Amino acid sequence: MDGGGEASLLAPVIIVAALGIRTALTEIRHPGSARRQWAFTTSRRAMTAAGVVAVSMTAIGWSQAGWAAVAWALLAGALTASLIGRDI
């Protein structure tokens, strides 16, 4: 892997950190909001979708990006789960 691999891995880590900070700030302003924001983690359907997305993206991107593909796949899986796990 060339020197661009670290930069590619850094982006999803920064995004995850920003989401964590957003959750913390919202929790400070509105106690109990973090539990509502992350309720999708208890949904079997949402977690299954996240797993399918993460495994698929890793399988497709591994040969090109290596560990960066795993980081992006986990982020995409988490975002997919949060969308699917929302109460409509």
Secondary structure, DSSP 8 states (H G I E B T S, - for coil): --THHHHHHHHHHHHHHHHHHHHHHHHHHSTTHHHHHTGGGG-HHHHHHHHHHHHHHHHHHHHHHTHHHHHHHHHHHHHHHHHHTS--
